[in-house]
Structures are given as C-alpha cells and as structure tokens.
Amino acid sequence: MNTYGLEKLGIINPKAVYRNLSPAQLVEKALCNGEGKLSSTGALVVTTGKYTGRSPEDKFVVDSKGIHDDIAWGKVNRPISQEKFNGIKEKLTAYLQNRELYIFDGMAGADPACTKKFRVVNELASQNLFIHQLLIRPTADELADYGDPDFTIIAAPGFKCIPETDGVHSEAAIMIDYEAKLIVIAGSQYSGEMKKSVFSVMNYLMPKEKNVLPMHCSANMDPVTGETAIFFGLSGTGKTTLSADPGRKLIGDDEHGWSEEGIFNFEGGCYAKCINLDPEGEPEIYGAIRFGSLVENVVIDSESREPDFDDGSLTDNTRVGYPVDYISNAAIPGVGGVPKVVIFLTADAFGVLPPISRLDQNAAMYHFVTGFTSKLAGTERGVQEPQPTFSTCFGEPFMPMDPSIYAEMLGERIEKYDTKVYLINTGWAGGPYGVGSRMKLKYTRAMVTAALNGDIDKAEYKHDEVFNLDVPQSCPNVPDEIMNPRDTWEDKTAYDESAKKLAKMFQDNFAKKYPNMPKNIADAGPKA
C-alpha cells in the first residue's frame, strides 16, 4: 500500500490511504461511512456536531524561536509551546493508526509566481471533498510532479483533546506551527477551520516572501473591460453574495492577494452561507448546490431530501462549499488586474451608518484598520444575535502579523493606483436589530453597481458630521429616503443617541488599539 510519505508525520499504520480521489469517489466513501446524506439537488449534506462555526478561543500558534518576533501575539494569536503542540500531535497521529485516511494534494494562489502547495490529510471523506473543492486542484501533470508540500494540514475531528493535560481550552484545537510547516486540527468537524488555516498561512507568507498584500475579500471584474473590484468584509456582510454578480466575472469570494501585477484568488472554490438562501436573490449560489458540493448543517426533509434553507435550528451559519467553476461566469484562472474600486462591507446592527459613503485615502485607511461590523449569528460559537465588533483589516482572526504591515501595504496601493474606496452598510435600516429591517439586497446591489460604473460620483453629497463620512443623496434604483439613515427612524432622538454611541465605540477602539497611528488617519474617523 502506498502511504505517500505519511510516515514523516508519524502516521505509520493506516488501514488504507486514498490520494486525490475524485468528488464522485469521495461522495461514495462518505455515504458508505455514514458521514452524510444526498440532498434532492445531489449535494452531500453533513452535520458538524457542536462546532458549527469557527472556534477562535481554540486557535493557537506555536511560539517557536524562528517566528516569535513576526507574530502579533495576543487574544487572536494565542501562543502554545512546542512541547504541548508535539504532545497533541503525537496523540492525534496515534489515533489515526489503522484508519482509512484521505489525502488531497492541492494548491493556494492562482498566480503561479505565488502558488503554495498544501497537503491535507483527513479522517473524513466528506472533509476531504470540501478541501478538494475549496483549494486549487492540480492537473494530472502537476500532481505527478507535486513533490513535497509547502505546508501540511492534519484534520481529525474524531480526536478530542483533554484541556487539563493538553494545555488547550476545550476538546478542539486548531494549531499552526509555522517553522514545522504543519497545521493540526483536532476535535472540530467544521470545515471552515481548514480553509481559514490555509488563509492564515498565506497571510504570513505572502507579505514576507512576495510583497503581496493578502486580503479577506471577494473580487470580480467586468467581462468586457477587465476592470476589477474587490469587496472587504467579515463573514455575513455579503462578500460572497455581492461578488457573485451575473453581470460580472467572479474571481473569488473570500481570499485574495494584491501583487504589482494585480489580484489573484488564493482558492479554487467558494464557501457560501445558506441561511434564507433565495433562488431569485442569489441564483448563482443556489445553483451551485449540486453534486460535488458539501453542505453543512442545512436541514433536509427525511423523505424528499429537499433542503430547507430557512431552517436555522442547527445553526444560522449553514454553509456550502463548491468549486468556483460551479459559478457560470467564474474567471478561470482566478486572476485580475489592479482594482479600480475597493468596497468595504459592514453589517451595522445599530442601523445608524449610511448605506453607502465615499472615502478619501485617510478615511479609507481608518476604516480598513478599524474593520467595523456586527458578528452575525452562528459565524462563531456562542454568537446568537448580531454583536458589534472591530476586526482589523476586516480579517483580524486570520492575520498573524502586526496589523500595520497589512494596512500600510493597502494604503500604498490605493495611493499608487488612485483606487476609489466606498463603505457600504449591508446591515439594518429604520432602527437597530430587532426593530429595523436588514437592507434589501436589491438596493445594495444597485449601490455597488453605481460605485463600479461611476454613477455614484455624479450624486450630490452631504457630510455626516457624526461619522465624518461623505454621503451621496441619491443613487440609481435606490429610494432617496433611505440614503440618510436618520430619515428612516421614527424616533429621531433614539437615532441620535445610537449614532453617538457607535461613534464613541469607534473612538474608544481606535484609541486602545492604534495609539501610534498618524494623526491624519485618526482624524478621519467618527466625531462623538
């Protein structure tokens, strides 16, 4: 039996090893193993148990001498000793003895000059299907000449840590050893942990090795002119939905790099939210849920196997992973030119931010560094309703180095290429969460279109004194009355109080996290 070098990882007695099986083969294996069921659309549906979202409290970075000074240690990048990491790894690899294992040898980075090879070893066929569809799939020739990977991931959700002896916080642990080029994921079946671990590694390697800005963003481009746009935002703000525009070519929905030549997708697939999925509002994503896709935690009818996308009883963070070419207008390979437009997406649960604002360079740097949004239900364990949060670079959980490194790289590129930047609120209007309503997708799409084609710059602008933002007073295909959020509230006094409260949160966060930021950037923020 060919073990493909698993002995190097300490896995010396597997029952069987399968490398780069086709999606059909992996689906067969998953069904035979009882890992999931087929939906009426042909997609493989699994439940992931208690872990239905990322578990940031269980994420660790090995604190080794070679990388200690590179890492921004703290609440996001928690250190774990080499000894504790090795101890968990040894027990986990022992757990994998005499089990069927699935290997996917894939790649991250659609730009050949920046491509990194990732080997993923899975206990579950369904998780191997996921990573097969999410990373870039090598050709037969590339697989034959694959050689040694740049990084390896071992994912064993059936192995449970013992916090008292393993030095972790729960039965789950997501650990990255940058020097050993190894990622160990234990105790969690949520496939997003594999995806985001790859992202974290790319966010470390790209700036250091390639002078490439890694970005938590989606990207698309005009099919005729090739004009490129990117959309920053945390989970639930609309990156995937807004980039999957039938009128534009999709480059990618979540992770990209910005080099001197332009942008490129880190991935070969998409990971979209399914809750309340509507075939009319999101036809591209709806149509991608078919054979070869992995669906997580969507409830299906026991007889018809019809999925109920409105059922959030397992989690609001229902997900589907599928290859990017399931989107009919995907750009293959996932590369584009220098972005002409950058859009920051935020889901404001207070309901006080304007639906769209234009940012100058200083304001762009302020809002990029600040990364305000509301964590939406289910995206992380314990989040049951929207919670205001500030996530540096719209991706703080995945940024291993000091935020200023990424912020400075973006600022340099905005200035060099005269890129236009807008802040779009996909959150609430007419009141806060529980009182107002979520911004209609058709209005958000219209605002995005106006930003991309330049129509929004033709509008009259009004300066919002509290949030220090320039707000257009009209937008094609959007009612004028929603352009200023105060006008949508019945209780104007309540709006004023909420706006001042959020502005004060911006100020307090900025003062605490970025005390040494240049004054021109600090002054571009809200004025409580």
C-alpha positions as CSV (number, residue, x, y, z in Angstrom):
1,M,0.0,0.0,0.0
2,N,1.3,3.4,-1.0
3,T,1.2,5.7,2.1
4,Y,2.5,8.8,0.2
5,G,5.0,9.6,2.9
6,L,2.6,9.7,5.9
7,E,5.3,8.1,8.0
8,K,7.0,11.5,8.1
9,L,4.0,12.8,10.0
10,G,4.1,9.9,12.5
11,I,1.2,8.0,10.8
12,I,2.8,4.6,10.4
13,N,0.0,2.1,10.2
14,P,-3.0,3.4,8.3
15,K,-5.7,1.0,7.2
16,A,-5.9,2.5,3.8
17,V,-4.7,5.7,2.1
18,Y,-6.6,7.4,-0.7
19,R,-4.9,10.3,-2.5
20,N,-6.7,12.9,-4.6
21,L,-9.9,10.9,-5.2
22,S,-12.5,12.5,-7.5
23,P,-15.5,14.2,-6.0
24,A,-17.7,11.2,-7.0
25,Q,-15.3,8.8,-5.3
26,L,-15.3,10.9,-2.1
27,V,-19.0,11.2,-2.1
28,E,-19.3,7.4,-2.4
29,K,-16.9,6.9,0.5
30,A,-18.7,9.5,2.7
31,L,-22.0,7.8,2.1
32,C,-20.6,4.3,2.8
33,N,-19.1,5.7,6.0
34,G,-22.4,7.2,7.1
35,E,-20.9,10.7,7.1
36,G,-23.9,12.4,5.4
37,K,-26.8,12.1,3.0
38,L,-27.5,13.3,-0.5
39,S,-30.0,16.2,-0.9
40,S,-32.5,16.3,-3.7
41,T,-30.1,18.5,-5.6
42,G,-27.3,15.9,-5.4
43,A,-25.2,17.8,-2.9
44,L,-23.7,15.9,0.1
45,V,-25.2,17.2,3.3
46,V,-23.4,16.7,6.7
47,T,-23.9,17.9,10.2
48,T,-20.8,19.0,12.1
49,G,-21.9,18.5,15.7
50,K,-21.3,21.0,18.4
51,Y,-18.8,23.0,16.2
52,T,-20.9,24.7,13.6
53,G,-18.7,27.7,13.2
54,R,-15.1,28.8,13.8
55,S,-13.8,28.5,17.4
56,P,-11.4,31.4,17.9
57,E,-10.8,30.5,21.5
58,D,-9.3,27.2,20.4
59,K,-6.9,28.6,17.8
60,F,-3.1,28.6,18.7
61,V,0.2,29.4,17.1
62,V,3.3,27.5,18.2
63,D,5.7,30.0,19.8
64,S,9.0,29.0,18.3
65,K,12.2,31.0,18.2
66,G,12.3,31.4,14.5
67,I,8.9,33.1,14.2
68,H,8.4,34.7,17.7
69,D,9.2,38.2,16.6
70,D,7.0,38.0,13.5
71,I,3.7,37.3,15.3
72,A,1.3,39.8,16.8
73,W,0.7,37.8,20.0
74,G,-2.5,38.4,21.9
75,K,-6.1,37.4,22.0
76,V,-6.1,36.5,18.3
77,N,-2.7,34.8,18.0
78,R,-2.5,32.8,21.2
79,P,0.8,31.0,21.9
80,I,1.2,27.3,22.6
81,S,4.5,25.7,23.5
82,Q,6.3,23.4,21.1
83,E,6.1,20.7,23.8
84,K,2.3,21.0,24.1
85,F,1.9,21.1,20.3
86,N,4.1,18.0,19.8
87,G,2.2,16.1,22.6
88,I,-1.2,16.7,20.9
89,K,0.2,15.9,17.5
90,E,1.7,12.6,18.7
91,K,-1.6,11.5,20.4
92,L,-3.6,12.6,17.3
93,T,-1.4,10.6,14.9
94,A,-1.6,7.6,17.1
95,Y,-5.4,8.0,17.0
96,L,-5.2,7.8,13.2
97,Q,-3.4,4.5,13.1
98,N,-5.4,1.7,11.5
99,R,-7.9,4.1,9.9
100,E,-8.8,5.0,6.4
101,L,-7.2,8.3,5.5
102,Y,-7.8,10.7,2.6
103,I,-5.1,12.9,1.2
104,F,-5.6,16.0,-1.0
105,D,-2.5,17.5,-2.5
106,G,-3.7,20.9,-3.7
107,M,-2.5,24.5,-4.1
108,A,-3.3,28.0,-2.9
109,G,-2.6,31.0,-5.0
110,A,-3.8,31.3,-8.7
111,D,-0.7,33.4,-9.6
112,P,2.0,30.8,-10.5
113,A,4.6,33.1,-9.1
114,C,3.0,32.9,-5.6
115,T,1.5,29.4,-5.5
116,K,2.0,27.4,-2.4
117,K,1.4,23.6,-2.1
118,F,-0.8,22.3,0.7
119,R,-1.2,18.6,1.6
120,V,-4.4,17.9,3.6
121,V,-4.8,14.6,5.5
122,N,-8.3,13.9,6.5
123,E,-10.0,11.4,8.8
124,L,-13.3,12.0,6.9
125,A,-14.0,11.7,3.2
126,S,-16.5,14.5,3.4
127,Q,-13.9,16.9,4.8
128,N,-11.5,15.8,2.0
129,L,-14.3,16.6,-0.5
130,F,-14.6,20.0,1.0
131,I,-10.9,20.9,0.8
132,H,-10.7,19.3,-2.7
133,Q,-13.3,21.8,-3.9
134,L,-12.0,24.8,-1.9
135,L,-8.4,24.7,-2.8
136,I,-6.9,24.9,-6.3
137,R,-7.0,21.4,-7.9
138,P,-3.7,20.4,-9.6
139,T,-3.7,19.0,-13.2
140,A,-2.5,15.4,-13.7
141,D,0.9,16.7,-14.7
142,E,1.1,19.0,-11.7
143,L,0.1,16.1,-9.4
144,A,2.7,13.8,-10.9
145,D,5.4,16.4,-10.2
146,Y,3.9,17.6,-6.9
147,G,6.9,16.7,-4.7
148,D,7.0,17.9,-1.1
149,P,4.2,20.3,0.1
150,D,5.0,23.7,1.4
151,F,2.5,23.1,4.3
152,T,0.6,20.1,5.7
153,I,-2.7,20.0,7.4
154,I,-3.9,17.1,9.5
155,A,-7.6,17.2,10.4
156,A,-9.1,14.7,12.8
157,P,-12.4,15.8,14.2
158,G,-12.9,12.5,16.0
159,F,-9.8,13.1,18.2
160,K,-10.7,15.0,21.3
161,C,-8.2,17.0,23.3
162,I,-8.1,16.9,27.1
163,P,-7.7,20.5,28.2
164,E,-6.3,19.8,31.7
165,T,-3.4,17.8,30.3
166,D,-3.0,19.2,26.7
167,G,-2.8,22.8,27.7
168,V,-5.7,23.9,25.5
169,H,-9.2,25.3,26.2
170,S,-11.5,22.5,25.1
171,E,-11.7,19.3,23.2
172,A,-10.9,21.2,20.0
173,A,-7.6,22.7,19.0
174,I,-6.6,24.5,15.8
175,M,-2.8,24.9,15.9
176,I,-0.3,26.2,13.4
177,D,3.5,25.5,13.6
178,Y,5.0,27.9,11.1
179,E,8.5,26.6,11.5
180,A,7.5,22.9,11.0
181,K,5.1,24.0,8.3
182,L,2.3,21.9,9.9
183,I,-1.3,22.6,10.9
184,V,-3.1,20.3,13.3
185,I,-6.9,20.5,13.6
186,A,-8.5,18.4,16.3
187,G,-12.0,17.9,17.7
188,S,-13.9,20.1,15.2
189,Q,-15.7,18.9,12.1
190,Y,-16.4,22.5,10.9
191,S,-14.6,22.6,7.6
192,G,-14.1,26.3,7.7
193,E,-11.2,25.7,10.2
194,M,-9.2,24.1,7.3
195,K,-10.0,26.9,4.9
196,K,-9.1,29.7,7.4
197,S,-5.9,27.9,8.5
198,V,-4.7,28.0,4.8
199,F,-5.6,31.7,4.7
200,S,-3.7,32.4,7.9
201,V,-0.6,30.7,6.4
202,M,-0.9,32.7,3.2
203,N,-1.3,35.9,5.3
204,Y,2.0,35.1,6.9
205,L,4.0,34.0,3.8
206,M,2.8,36.4,1.1
207,P,4.0,39.8,2.6
208,K,7.3,38.2,3.8
209,E,8.2,36.3,0.7
210,K,6.4,38.0,-2.2
211,N,5.5,41.6,-1.2
212,V,1.9,40.6,-1.8
213,L,-0.9,42.1,0.3
214,P,-3.2,39.2,1.5
215,M,-6.8,40.3,1.7
216,H,-10.0,38.9,3.3
217,C,-12.1,40.0,0.3
218,S,-14.1,38.8,-2.7
219,A,-13.3,40.0,-6.2
220,N,-15.0,40.3,-9.6
221,M,-14.4,42.0,-12.9
222,D,-16.1,43.4,-15.9
223,P,-16.2,40.8,-18.6
224,V,-15.6,43.3,-21.4
225,T,-13.2,45.9,-20.0
226,G,-11.5,43.7,-17.4
227,E,-12.0,46.4,-14.7
228,T,-11.6,44.8,-11.3
229,A,-13.2,45.4,-8.0
230,I,-12.7,43.9,-4.5
231,F,-15.1,43.6,-1.6
232,F,-13.7,43.5,2.0
233,G,-15.9,42.2,4.8
234,L,-16.2,39.7,7.6
235,S,-18.5,36.7,7.4
236,G,-22.1,37.6,6.9
237,T,-21.5,41.1,5.4
238,G,-22.2,40.0,1.8
239,K,-18.8,39.3,0.2
240,T,-19.8,36.1,-1.5
241,T,-23.3,37.3,-2.4
242,L,-22.3,40.6,-3.9
243,S,-19.3,39.3,-5.8
244,A,-21.5,36.5,-7.4
245,D,-22.9,39.1,-9.9
246,P,-24.3,37.5,-13.1
247,G,-23.2,40.6,-14.9
248,R,-19.5,40.3,-13.9
249,K,-16.9,37.5,-13.9
250,L,-16.2,36.1,-10.4
251,I,-12.5,35.9,-9.5
252,G,-13.1,34.6,-6.0
253,D,-15.4,35.0,-3.0
254,D,-13.1,35.3,0.1
255,E,-9.3,35.3,-0.1
256,H,-7.0,37.2,-2.5
257,G,-3.6,38.6,-2.9
258,W,-2.7,42.0,-4.4
259,S,0.7,42.0,-6.2
260,E,2.3,44.5,-8.5
261,E,0.6,42.8,-11.5
262,G,-2.9,42.8,-9.9
263,I,-5.0,40.5,-7.8
264,F,-5.3,36.7,-7.7
265,N,-7.5,34.2,-5.8
266,F,-5.9,32.1,-3.1
267,E,-8.6,29.5,-3.6
268,G,-10.3,27.3,-6.2
269,G,-13.7,27.3,-4.6
270,C,-16.3,29.2,-2.6
271,Y,-17.8,28.8,0.9
272,A,-21.2,30.5,1.0
273,K,-23.8,31.0,3.7
274,C,-27.1,29.2,3.0
275,I,-29.4,30.6,5.6
276,N,-32.5,32.0,3.9
277,L,-30.9,31.3,0.5
278,D,-33.2,32.7,-2.2
279,P,-33.0,31.4,-5.8
280,E,-34.1,34.8,-7.1
281,G,-31.8,37.0,-4.9
282,E,-28.8,34.6,-5.1
283,P,-29.3,32.4,-8.2
284,E,-25.6,31.7,-8.7
285,I,-25.1,30.3,-5.2
286,Y,-28.4,28.5,-5.3
287,G,-27.5,26.8,-8.5
288,A,-24.1,25.7,-7.1
289,I,-25.7,23.4,-4.5
290,R,-25.5,20.3,-6.6
291,F,-23.5,17.1,-6.9
292,G,-19.9,17.7,-5.7
293,S,-20.8,20.4,-3.2
294,L,-20.5,19.9,0.5
295,V,-23.4,21.3,2.5
296,E,-23.0,21.8,6.3
297,N,-25.9,21.8,8.8
298,V,-28.7,22.5,6.4
299,V,-31.9,20.6,7.4
300,I,-33.3,18.3,4.7
301,D,-36.6,16.6,4.6
302,S,-36.3,12.9,5.6
303,E,-38.3,11.7,2.7
304,S,-37.9,14.1,-0.2
305,R,-34.4,15.2,0.8
306,E,-35.4,18.8,-0.1
307,P,-33.2,21.3,1.7
308,D,-34.9,23.9,3.9
309,F,-32.7,26.9,3.7
310,D,-34.9,28.9,6.1
311,D,-34.4,26.4,8.9
312,G,-31.6,27.6,11.3
313,S,-32.4,25.0,14.0
314,L,-28.9,23.5,13.8
315,T,-27.2,26.9,13.3
316,D,-27.7,30.1,11.4
317,N,-24.2,29.5,9.9
318,T,-25.4,26.9,7.4
319,R,-22.8,26.6,4.6
320,V,-22.0,25.2,1.2
321,G,-18.5,24.6,-0.3
322,Y,-18.2,24.2,-4.0
323,P,-15.6,24.7,-6.8
324,V,-15.5,28.2,-8.2
325,D,-16.4,26.9,-11.7
326,Y,-19.8,26.0,-10.4
327,I,-20.4,29.7,-10.9
328,S,-21.2,30.0,-14.6
329,N,-19.3,33.3,-15.1
330,A,-16.2,32.4,-13.0
331,A,-12.9,33.8,-14.1
332,I,-10.6,30.8,-14.7
333,P,-7.8,31.1,-13.6
334,G,-8.7,33.4,-10.8
335,V,-6.6,36.4,-11.7
336,G,-7.4,40.1,-12.4
337,G,-5.8,43.4,-12.9
338,V,-5.2,46.2,-10.4
339,P,-8.5,47.0,-8.6
340,K,-10.1,50.3,-9.7
341,V,-12.7,50.2,-6.9
342,V,-12.4,48.9,-3.3
343,I,-15.6,48.4,-1.3
344,F,-15.7,47.9,2.5
345,L,-18.8,46.0,3.6
346,T,-20.2,46.4,7.1
347,A,-23.3,44.9,8.7
348,D,-24.3,47.7,11.2
349,A,-26.7,46.2,13.8
350,F,-27.2,49.7,15.3
351,G,-28.9,50.8,12.0
352,V,-27.2,54.2,12.0
353,L,-24.4,54.0,9.4
354,P,-25.3,55.4,5.9
355,P,-26.0,52.7,3.2
356,I,-23.1,54.0,1.2
357,S,-20.3,56.5,1.8
358,R,-17.3,57.7,-0.3
359,L,-13.9,57.6,1.5
360,D,-10.8,59.6,0.8
361,Q,-7.4,58.0,1.4
362,N,-7.3,58.9,5.1
363,A,-10.8,57.7,5.7
364,A,-10.1,54.5,3.7
365,M,-7.1,53.7,5.9
366,Y,-9.1,54.5,9.1
367,H,-12.0,52.1,8.2
368,F,-9.6,49.4,6.9
369,V,-7.7,49.4,10.1
370,T,-10.9,49.7,12.2
371,G,-12.9,46.9,10.3
372,F,-16.2,47.6,12.0
373,T,-19.1,45.2,11.5
374,S,-21.5,43.0,13.5
375,K,-20.7,39.4,14.1
376,L,-23.8,37.6,12.8
377,A,-25.5,34.7,14.4
378,G,-23.6,31.4,14.1
379,T,-20.4,32.6,12.4
380,E,-18.6,31.9,15.7
381,R,-19.5,29.7,18.6
382,G,-21.7,31.4,21.1
383,V,-22.9,34.2,18.8
384,Q,-26.7,34.1,18.8
385,E,-27.5,37.6,17.6
386,P,-25.5,40.4,16.0
387,Q,-22.7,41.7,18.1
388,P,-20.8,44.9,17.2
389,T,-17.1,44.1,16.6
390,F,-14.0,45.8,15.3
391,S,-11.8,43.4,13.3
392,T,-8.5,44.9,12.0
393,C,-8.2,44.7,8.2
394,F,-11.7,43.1,8.0
395,G,-9.9,39.8,8.9
396,E,-8.1,40.1,12.3
397,P,-8.7,36.4,13.3
398,F,-6.6,35.4,10.3
399,M,-3.8,37.9,10.4
400,P,-0.7,36.6,12.2
401,M,1.4,39.7,11.9
402,D,1.1,43.2,13.1
403,P,-1.9,44.9,11.5
404,S,0.2,47.9,10.5
405,I,2.0,45.8,8.0
406,Y,-1.2,45.0,6.1
407,A,-2.6,48.5,6.5
408,E,0.5,50.2,5.1
409,M,0.5,47.8,2.1
410,L,-3.1,48.7,1.3
411,G,-2.5,52.4,1.7
412,E,0.5,52.3,-0.7
413,R,-1.6,50.6,-3.3
414,I,-4.6,52.9,-3.0
415,E,-2.3,55.9,-3.5
416,K,-0.3,54.4,-6.3
417,Y,-3.2,53.3,-8.4
418,D,-5.7,56.1,-7.4
419,T,-8.2,53.4,-6.4
420,K,-11.7,54.6,-5.3
421,V,-13.0,53.4,-2.0
422,Y,-16.5,53.2,-0.6
423,L,-18.1,52.0,2.6
424,I,-21.4,50.1,2.2
425,N,-23.6,49.1,5.1
426,T,-25.4,45.9,4.4
427,G,-26.9,45.9,7.9
428,W,-30.0,47.4,9.4
429,A,-32.1,50.5,8.5
430,G,-35.1,52.1,10.2
431,G,-33.8,51.1,13.6
432,P,-31.4,48.6,15.2
433,Y,-31.6,44.8,15.0
434,G,-34.9,43.7,16.3
435,V,-36.6,47.0,15.4
436,G,-35.5,47.9,11.9
437,S,-35.0,45.6,8.9
438,R,-32.0,44.4,7.0
439,M,-31.0,46.4,4.0
440,K,-32.7,45.0,0.9
441,L,-30.2,43.1,-1.3
442,K,-31.5,44.7,-4.5
443,Y,-30.7,48.2,-3.1
444,T,-27.2,47.1,-2.0
445,R,-26.6,45.6,-5.5
446,A,-27.7,48.9,-7.0
447,M,-25.3,50.9,-4.9
448,V,-22.4,48.5,-5.8
449,T,-23.3,48.9,-9.5
450,A,-23.3,52.7,-9.1
451,A,-19.9,52.6,-7.4
452,L,-18.4,50.4,-10.1
453,N,-19.7,52.4,-13.1
454,G,-19.1,55.8,-11.6
455,D,-22.7,56.9,-11.3
456,I,-22.5,57.4,-7.5
457,D,-19.9,60.1,-8.1
458,K,-22.4,62.2,-10.0
459,A,-24.7,62.5,-7.0
460,E,-24.9,65.4,-4.6
461,Y,-23.0,64.6,-1.4
462,K,-23.7,65.6,2.2
463,H,-21.2,65.3,5.0
464,D,-22.3,63.3,8.1
465,E,-20.8,65.2,11.0
466,V,-21.1,62.3,13.5
467,F,-19.5,59.6,11.4
468,N,-17.3,62.0,9.4
469,L,-18.5,60.5,6.1
470,D,-19.4,61.9,2.7
471,V,-22.9,60.5,1.9
472,P,-24.5,60.6,-1.6
473,Q,-28.1,61.9,-1.5
474,S,-29.2,59.7,-4.4
475,C,-28.4,56.5,-6.2
476,P,-30.0,55.0,-9.3
477,N,-32.6,52.3,-8.4
478,V,-32.4,53.2,-4.7
479,P,-35.1,55.2,-2.9
480,D,-33.8,58.7,-1.9
481,E,-35.3,58.4,1.6
482,I,-33.0,55.6,2.7
483,M,-29.8,57.3,1.7
484,N,-29.7,59.1,5.1
485,P,-30.4,56.6,7.9
486,R,-31.7,59.2,10.3
487,D,-34.6,59.8,8.0
488,T,-35.6,56.1,8.2
489,W,-36.0,56.2,12.0
490,E,-39.4,57.1,13.5
491,D,-37.7,58.2,16.8
492,K,-35.0,60.8,15.7
493,T,-33.8,61.2,19.3
494,A,-33.2,57.5,19.5
495,Y,-31.2,57.6,16.3
496,D,-29.1,60.4,17.6
497,E,-28.3,58.6,20.8
498,S,-27.5,55.4,18.9
499,A,-25.3,57.2,16.4
500,K,-23.3,58.9,19.2
501,K,-23.0,55.6,21.0
502,L,-21.5,53.9,17.9
503,A,-19.2,56.8,17.2
504,K,-17.9,56.7,20.7
505,M,-17.2,52.9,20.2
506,F,-15.2,53.7,17.1
507,Q,-13.1,56.3,19.0
508,D,-12.5,54.1,22.1
509,N,-11.5,51.1,19.9
510,F,-9.1,53.3,17.8
511,A,-7.5,54.9,20.9
512,K,-7.0,51.5,22.5
513,K,-5.7,49.5,19.5
514,Y,-3.9,52.1,17.5
515,P,-2.4,54.8,19.8
516,N,0.5,55.4,17.4
517,M,-1.4,55.8,14.2
518,P,-0.7,59.0,12.3
519,K,-3.0,61.9,13.2
520,N,-4.3,62.3,9.6
521,I,-5.7,58.8,9.8
522,A,-7.0,59.1,13.4
523,D,-8.8,62.4,12.5
524,A,-10.7,60.7,9.6
525,G,-12.9,58.7,12.0
526,P,-16.2,59.5,13.7
527,K,-16.6,62.5,15.9
528,A,-18.7,61.6,19.0
